[in-house]
Amino acid sequence: MKEEKREIQASPNKQLIMDIGKTKYTVNLHFKQGTGETYKDKILKLIKRETEKI
């Protein structure tokens, strides 16, 4: 049997846009493979960074 080779490719323009109050946040949802980082981690990191500014 032939072994199938598949590559996972995400489009480079995946973004999450959140409107919170008067501020609009954009999170780039691009990951390096093998880092184990999730969308939740990225979003929580953004929220933590923004709340520290206040």
Helices and strands as residue ranges (DSSP letters): E 15-20, E 23-28, H 39-53
